[in-house]
């Protein structure tokens, strides 16, 4: 999932004018206490409408996690994939699967959740004509090449590998063996959809209806989304509060100020400028915990200047010009850890993390960096412009620090400059339109806790989040072989070989692993971040 971002109003008065209430107060029925109390949390507008197969960034993902439940759910403490709506998923060959959906589940509009709810949703998500960003996640289901061809128009509208066999059962045939495929099914793209999504699509998009512990009450773009507890939710993970008001901010420093002032209950991205004082400001109500997030610099390989054999030396040299240890210590107060590979320590060795895989290419070595950049023909265009969204995540601070480090290493104080884009949505749009000519920030938050998720969506040819359009046949081959392995240990070894190709080509520069950081008010308790660094909203209690 594309990296975390938070968007906020620059001034409290703006929020007052738009929502007609005190800053951070939300809609008229916000506040309260106990089981009916509403949590007020900072948030950012999602890039796209909240269709599950069309949401691949963090802000929209937070909402989908509250509004939907799929076949699997990732344990909020361990990240392990556990059955949610799946009663069982059977296979004998890791190619043919039989799925049985639990009985007794409905959408919040009263419609039953059936096998068809999943099959219809997956067919919609895969169909090229629906232009869903997460269509790629259905690529291993047989018939994907017919509904989503690489070129030309689709010759089918449904995946031949999906068959409804009963009210609560359906079969899945994959185009190749994929032993860990069931573990991917907790990702939001695989959520079920009610008939209302298809029959009254515009109305559904305006107010999405799901089957999770919360219902969407209202959404005013640029201002606030209000979610309220669905009292008839049949799952065990019921909400312990009355709802959540997600307040839109364009500056997380403003959100933090509102939190300290008592106008907000939760900020799940404490800005870098406040990290030094957060524990004191919040009287210990501060969370700093490892998360499955990595920050990288990606490159526009659609620009031929970056896509040459010699450019590999330039990219590797730039990696060695970045003093990760100094930046994570001085700017991020050790809430980041210098990266030594392209995944996350949260996975552990059993999940595919291999410390030190990057080797010398991730060590700070100014002399070697300068020589490699020179041997590679210098920076394309003569200057490195690092593009980032300026509205969230303290990106300006670290981009400036990265550029200073590169400039010092290369002995040129104008070799690297930051290039801010006003909002996350505009930043994403520029990426999609291939308008960038230099590296760009590319934080990644895992969708599910498998090494495959840190590699395939980002570096596989034409993958859903391969924004730079990097392509390498050897990498693709190793990924396919790893997915086909039924032995997990062997599969991980193959994935790590594929990661070695990323390293040798320096497809992207790994910067640091990111902790989840959050601060909360004394009005709420039981606040935790899951391994994805997202608040476990349903477990929060209001005093």
JORACOR-V444832 format. One line per field, one symbol per residue. phi: phi as a letter, one per 20 degrees, with the letter a starting at -180 (. if undefined). A space follows every 10 residues. Layout:
phi=???
This chain:
phi=.fgfbccbff bgfffffedm bfgnfmfgdf nmbmfefded cfacgffcge fgeddccfff fgfgfeeccd fccegfddnf fcfdeefacd bdcmcdcddd efenecefen ffecgffeff fffffefgfe lefeggfefe egngfeebff bnefdbdcff edcfdagccb dcdeebfbfe ggfefefgge ffcffgfefc ffffffbgdc cefcdeeabd gncadddcge fegeffeffe ceqcdeefcd bfffffffff fnebebcdbf fgfdgfdggf gdlnecdccg beccdcddce ffegfedcgf fgffffffgf edeffffffe edlmeccgfc bddbfgfmff dofcgnffmf fdefbgffff fffffennfg nnbedeebee ebmlfggfff fffffffffe mbfcfccfcf dgcgffgfff ffeleedcfb fbfcdfebec ggfedffecf gmffdefemf bbgffgffff fffefeefff ffffffffff fgffelgbef dbedfecbcb efecclebdf femegegfef ddf
